[in-house]
Amino acid sequence: MTFDAEWSALRAESTQRVDMRLNGVTAEGGRSGGPADADLAVNQDNLGAIGHDAYGLRTRLSKEGDHARPSTFDAAIALTNGNFSSGSALLKVHDRWQTHMKTLLDACAQISNHLDYTKAAHAKDDVQIGGDLISVSKLNEYLK
């Protein structure tokens, strides 16, 4: 089967399976598509722990990952000045390590910052939803 044929079949199948259920479950005991069927759940504590670990890793890596840099650089310069071909190779290792270190440090910072933002955004959303639900419940009292 070609990719296009398989993709068309999957799209057709998905449109037959997709429907929306609000505030209920299927009568035949099938999948409701709701939170009970979720296979991924994250709470604020998990986000906080992961963000904290990423921040801690970045902090430790910035100190401990740079430990050998000065002596590696000095050795590369000394070998190069002594006309050893391994000096330029060691300098390449030094430069490559620095590049990868900066990339990893940036990735840790992005993870930490993103999770901090996610926590704050979800907390703000929870407050907004709570406020909206309170106003709806007040309207329901008036409609009774």
Backbone as a ProteinNet text record, in pm:
[ID]
protein_1_A
[PRIMARY]
MTFDAEWSALRAESTQRVDMRLNGVTAEGGRSGGPADADLAVNQDNLGAIGHDAYGLRTRLSKEGDHARPSTFDAAIALTNGNFSSGSALLKVHDRWQTHMKTLLDACAQISNHLDYTKAAHAKDDVQIGGDLISVSKLNEYLK
[TERTIARY]
85.5	0	90.4	57.5	136.9	105.7	192.7	171.6	41.2	17.2	-105	-229.7	-228.6	-346	-365.8	-256.8	-266.8	-312	-257.4	-295.8	-443.7	-493.3	-635	-723.1	-680.7	-758.4	-761.8	-650	-645.1	-728.8	-725.1	-808	-955	-994.2	-1134.7	-1178	-1092.8	-1123.5	-1134.9	-1048.6	-1052	-1177.7	-1226.3	-1347.8	-1469.1	-1463.9	-1574.4	-1571.9	-1453.9	-1440.8	-1457.9	-1445.1	-1443.3	-1584.8	-1614.6	-1735.9	-1709.5	-1800.6	-1778.7	-1888.6	-1846.9	-1941.7	-1910.8	-2008.5	-1991	-2072.2	-2009.2	-2079.1	-2142.5	-2075.9	-2134.3	-2040.1	-2085.7	-2009.4	-2100.4	-2040.4	-2119.9	-2202.5	-2320.7	-2409.7	-2355.4	-2284.6	-2234.6	-2102.2	-2059.2	-1937.6	-1810.1	-1820.3	-1702.3	-1621.8	-1525.8	-1440.4	-1519.4	-1502.2	-1573.9	-1494	-1363.8	-1280.4	-1251.6	-1290.6	-1273.5	-1148.5	-1136.7	-1016.6	-988.3	-1091.9	-1069.5	-987.6	-992.1	-918.6	-778.7	-744.5	-614.7	-503	-401.3	-287.5	-168.8	-188.5	-84.2	-146.4	-93.4	-143.7	-24.3	-33.4	73.4	9.9	69.9	19.7	127.2	89.6	180.8	308.9	294.8	413.4	512.2	460.5	549.8	621.9	547.9	609.8	715.9	683.2	778.4	905	888.7	1005.4	1094.6	1033.2	1111.6	1182.1	1110.7	1172.7	1286.5	1267.5	1373.1	1494.7	1469.9	1581.7	1657.6	1583.3	1649.8	1733.1	1680.5	1756.2	1880.5	1863.2	1976.4	2083.9	2039.3	2134.1	2210.8	2140.8	2207	2310.4	2273	2364	2489.4	2468.2	2583.3	2668	2600.9	2674.3	2756.9	2704.4	2780.9	2909.4	2907	3028.1	3116.3	3058.9	3138	3175.4	3094.2	3124	3235.1	3265.9	3370.5	3502.1	3503.8	3619.6	3748.8	3740.5	3861.9	3894.3	3805.7	3826.8	3958.3	3991.8	4116.7	4241.1	4248.3	4368.3	4372.2	4255.3	4252.4	4301.3	4256.6	4298.9	4449.8	4497.9	4642.4	4724.2	4677.2	4749.1	4747.9	4634.1	4625.3	4721.4	4730.1	4820.9	4966.9	4998.3	5136	5177	5086.4	5117.3	5132.7	5047	5055.3	5186.4	5222.1	5347.4	5469.7	5454.8	5564	5565.3	5485.6	5476.5	5423.7	5337.2	5271.4	5137.1	5109.8	4983	4863.3	4887.3	4775.3	4724.9	4803.2	4761	4638.3	4637.4	4520.2	4399.9	4425.9	4316	4254.9	4339.1	4290.7	4214.1	4258	4185.4	4047.3	4037.8	3906.5	3815.7	3872.7	3794.5	3745.4	3834.8	3799.7	3683.8	3696.5	3593.3	3460.7	3468.7	3347.3	3278	3356.6	3300.6	3228.6	3290.3	3228.7	3096.4	3094.6	2972.1	2860.7	2893.4	2792.3	2748.8	2841.1	2806.6	2706.6	2733.6	2642.4	2504.9	2502	2374.5	2297.7	2365.2	2300.7	2254.6	2334.9	2294.9	2171.2	2167.2	2050.4	1926.6	1943.2	1829.9	1775.8	1864.2	1820.1	1746	1797	1731.3	1594.7	1584.1	1455	1354.1	1398.2	1307.2	1259	1352	1315.9	1222.3	1256.6	1173.6	1037.1	1033.5	905	814.6	871.1	788.3	741.4	825.4	781.5	666.2	678	571.6	444.9	460.8	345.5	272.2	347.1	284.5	204.9	265.4	199	76.3	88.2	-24.9	-140.6	-110.5	-217	-283	-203.7	-260.8	-353.4	-312.5	-395.3	-523.4	-510.7	-628.1	-724	-669.9	-755	-833.8	-768.5	-837.8	-947	-915.9	-1013.8	-1133.5	-1107.2	-1216.1	-1299.8	-1232.7	-1306.8	-1397.6	-1347	-1429.1	-1546.5	-1521.2	-1628.3	-1736	-1694.6	-1791.5	-1873.5	-1812.1	-1885.7	-1992	-1956.1	-2054.5	-2168.1	-2138.4	-2244.2	-2333.1	-2273.9	-2355.8	-2445.8	-2396.7	-2481.8	-2598.6	-2574	-2683	-2783.3	-2735.2	-2824.8	-2916.4	-2865.1	-2947.1	-3060.7	-3034.1	-3136.3	-3239.8	-3198.8	-3290.4	-3382.7	-3356.9	-3441.5	-3572.2
-117	0	123.7	219.5	341.7	430.3	526.9	618.8	696.8	746.7	825.1	743.2	617	532.2	503.8	475	446.7	571.3	686.5	812.4	842	821.3	843.3	749.8	623.4	526.7	565.8	609.1	650.6	775.3	869.3	990.1	955.5	867.1	826.8	755	668.7	596.5	690.9	791.3	882.8	968.6	1006.2	1087.1	1005.8	875.4	790.8	772.4	778.9	756.9	884.1	999.1	1124.6	1174.9	1200.6	1270	1339.2	1426.7	1502.2	1468.7	1443	1419.1	1518.8	1598	1692.8	1645.3	1639.8	1608.5	1469.5	1371	1237.6	1134.3	1008.8	897.7	820.1	734.4	655.4	552.6	521.7	425.5	283.9	254.4	119.4	93.5	183.5	160.7	182.2	245.9	271.6	386.3	425.5	536.4	665.6	741.6	868.2	982.1	963.5	1071.7	1175.5	1148.5	1244.7	1221.3	1294	1285.5	1146.2	1065.4	931.3	846.3	879.1	803	857.3	963.9	1026.4	933	923.7	840.8	926.8	1056.1	1147.3	1247.2	1251.6	1346.2	1413	1542.2	1618.1	1708.7	1714.2	1808.2	1911.6	2010.1	2121	2073.5	1973.6	1923.7	1860.5	1784.7	1723	1828.3	1929.3	2036	2108.7	2136.1	2205.5	2124.1	1993.8	1907.6	1899.3	1886.3	1877.9	2010	2120.3	2251.2	2274.6	2232	2246.7	2162.3	2040	1952.5	2011.1	2066.6	2126.7	2247.5	2327	2442.3	2396.3	2294	2240.2	2182	2110.4	2054.1	2164.7	2269.2	2380.6	2446.2	2465.7	2528.7	2443.8	2315.1	2225.8	2212.4	2200	2181.9	2304.8	2422.5	2543.8	2551.8	2496.9	2497.5	2377	2258	2135.7	2100.6	2140.8	2112.5	2199.2	2304.9	2397.6	2373.9	2273.2	2247.8	2224.2	2144.8	2106.7	2201.3	2298.3	2385.2	2461.4	2529.6	2607.4	2521.5	2407.8	2324.2	2257.6	2225	2168.5	2271.1	2394.7	2501.4	2525	2531.7	2552.7	2439.6	2315.3	2201.2	2206.8	2245	2254.5	2360.8	2474.4	2581.3	2536.8	2471	2425.4	2321.8	2228.8	2127.7	2191.2	2287.9	2355.7	2433.6	2504.4	2580.3	2488.7	2364.8	2268.4	2190.9	2236.5	2173.9	2030.3	2002	1871.9	1883.6	1791	1797	1768.9	1704.6	1677.2	1805.4	1911.4	2038.5	2094.9	2094.4	2146.5	2054.6	1922.2	1827.8	1850.4	1872.9	1898.6	2031	2129	2255.8	2236.6	2149.7	2118.6	2051.6	1959.8	1894.6	1999	2089.1	2197.3	2280.7	2323	2406.7	2331.5	2204.5	2123.1	2105.4	2080.5	2066.2	2195	2309.1	2436.7	2456	2421.8	2436.2	2348.3	2223.8	2132.4	2171.4	2221.5	2268	2382.5	2478.9	2592.8	2547	2453.3	2400.3	2331.8	2250.1	2179.8	2276.8	2376.3	2477.2	2553.2	2588.4	2657.1	2568.3	2439.2	2346.6	2333.9	2322.4	2314.7	2441.7	2556.1	2683.1	2692	2648	2651.5	2561.5	2441.3	2349.6	2411.9	2462.9	2523	2642.2	2731.1	2850	2812.4	2715.7	2674.7	2614.3	2532.1	2471.6	2575	2672.9	2782.3	2857.6	2885	2953.6	2868.1	2737.5	2647.4	2644.7	2636.1	2637.6	2766.2	2877.8	3006.8	3018.8	2972.8	2981.6	2894.3	2773.1	2685	2740.7	2798.5	2858.5	2974.3	3054.4	3165.3	3112.9	3006.2	2945.6	2890.5	2826.8	2772.3	2882.5	2993.8	3106.9	3159.7	3171.8	3221.4	3126.7	2997.7	2900.2	2900.5	2906.7	2913.5	3034.8	3149.2	3270.1	3257.4	3197.4	3177.9	3084.4	2978.8	2883.7	2945.7	3029.7	3096.2	3187.7	3261.4	3351.5	3272	3156.3	3072.7	3016.7	2975.9	2921.9	3030.2	3152.7	3264.4	3283.9	3274.4	3286.8	3174.3	3053.4	2940.7	2962.8	3026.8	3056.7	3151	3248.5	3344.7	3282.4	3182.8	3119.3	3018.3	2979.9	2880.5	2941.5
0	0	0	-81.4	-88	32	54.5	165.7	148.2	26.3	2.7	27.4	-15.4	5.5	154	223.1	366	442.2	405.4	470.3	447.5	327.3	298	379.9	391.5	469.4	617.1	669.3	809.9	834.1	741.5	756	753	662.2	653.9	781.3	832.3	955.7	1074.4	1080.9	1193.8	1193.1	1075.6	1071.2	1113.7	1098.5	1143.2	1294.8	1355.9	1499.7	1580.5	1518.5	1592.3	1615	1741.3	1777.9	1910.6	1950.9	2071.9	2170.8	2294.6	2402.1	2512.9	2546.2	2654.8	2773.6	2886.8	3009.6	3007.9	2951.3	2952.4	2896.9	2903.5	2848.4	2755.4	2676.6	2583.4	2658.9	2608.9	2672.6	2661.4	2554.4	2532.7	2602.9	2688.1	2764.8	2685.5	2571.3	2489.5	2544.7	2467.1	2509.2	2507.9	2611.9	2619.2	2561	2546.7	2496.3	2601.3	2725.7	2832.4	2912	3023.4	3104.1	3160.1	3180.4	3234	3137.9	3009.8	2910.5	2886.4	2953.5	2929.1	2973.4	2891.5	2928.6	2972.8	2978.1	3022.6	3118.4	3237.6	3336.1	3402.7	3419	3482.1	3585.5	3702.5	3801.9	3831.8	3908.5	3936.1	4005.9	4094.4	4164.8	4068.1	3970.2	3871.1	3789.2	3744.4	3665.8	3746.7	3871.2	3957.4	3979.5	4001.1	4025.2	3901.4	3785.4	3661.4	3634.5	3651.5	3632.5	3729.8	3854.6	3954.8	3918.7	3873.3	3832.8	3713.9	3617.7	3500.8	3543.3	3634.3	3684	3760.4	3845.2	3920.4	3829.1	3725.5	3629.1	3558.3	3519.6	3451.5	3542.9	3667.2	3762.8	3784.1	3808.2	3829.9	3704.4	3589	3464.6	3429.9	3459	3427	3509.4	3631.5	3714.4	3684	3694.7	3684.2	3539.9	3444.1	3304.3	3249.4	3320.9	3277.7	3352.3	3436	3522.2	3443.2	3338	3264.3	3148.2	3121.3	3006	3009.2	3116.5	3114.1	3092.8	3162.8	3147.1	3009.8	2954.2	2819.2	2718.1	2733.9	2643.4	2655.4	2779.6	2801.4	2739.9	2756.1	2699.3	2547.5	2488.6	2342.6	2289.7	2355.4	2312.6	2328.4	2440.3	2463.1	2358.4	2326.2	2224.8	2086.7	2056.6	1927.6	1917	2022.8	2023.9	2017	2063.5	2056.5	1925.8	1828.3	1696	1699.5	1795.5	1799.1	1727.7	1639.1	1564.1	1655	1768.5	1859.8	1927	1923.4	1981.9	1913.2	1779.7	1707.5	1726.1	1735.9	1759.2	1897.5	1997.5	2132.5	2138.6	2062.3	2056.3	1994.2	1892.8	1833.7	1935.7	2015	2120.6	2220.3	2257.6	2350	2294.9	2169.7	2108.6	2094	2054	2038.9	2173.4	2278.8	2412.4	2453.5	2428.1	2463.4	2390.2	2262.1	2183.6	2239.6	2267.8	2320.9	2461.8	2540.7	2674.4	2668.6	2581.9	2569.7	2521.9	2428.6	2378.7	2491.1	2568.7	2679.2	2787.4	2817.6	2915.7	2869.1	2741.8	2686.4	2692.2	2662.5	2666.2	2808.5	2906	3045.9	3086.4	3045.6	3078.1	3011.8	2887.7	2818.7	2886.8	2927.1	2996.2	3126.2	3204.4	3332.2	3313.4	3223.2	3199.3	3143.9	3053.9	2995.4	3101.9	3189.6	3292.9	3393.7	3425.1	3511.8	3446.9	3316.7	3244.5	3242.4	3218.9	3212.5	3345.2	3455.7	3587.4	3607.9	3574.8	3594	3504.2	3379.9	3286.5	3332.5	3379.5	3427.1	3553	3641.3	3761.6	3723.9	3627.5	3580.9	3515.8	3435.8	3373	3478.1	3583	3688.9	3758	3785.1	3847	3754.8	3625.8	3528.3	3519.1	3509.9	3499.1	3626.3	3742	3867.9	3873.5	3829.9	3826.5	3730.8	3616	3519	3572.9	3640.6	3694.8	3806.8	3888.6	3995.2	3935.7	3830.4	3769.9	3705.6	3648.5	3589.8	3699.8	3812	3920.6	3978.3	3981.7	4028.8	3933.5	3802.6	3705.5	3723.1	3748.9	3769.2	3890.4	3995.9	4113.6	4075.3	3993	3951.5	3859	3784.6	3689.1	3754.5	3878.4	3946.3	3990
[MASK]
++++++++++++++++++++++++++++++++++++++++++++++++++++++++++++++++++++++++++++++++++++++++++++++++++++++++++++++++++++++++++++++++++++++++++++++++

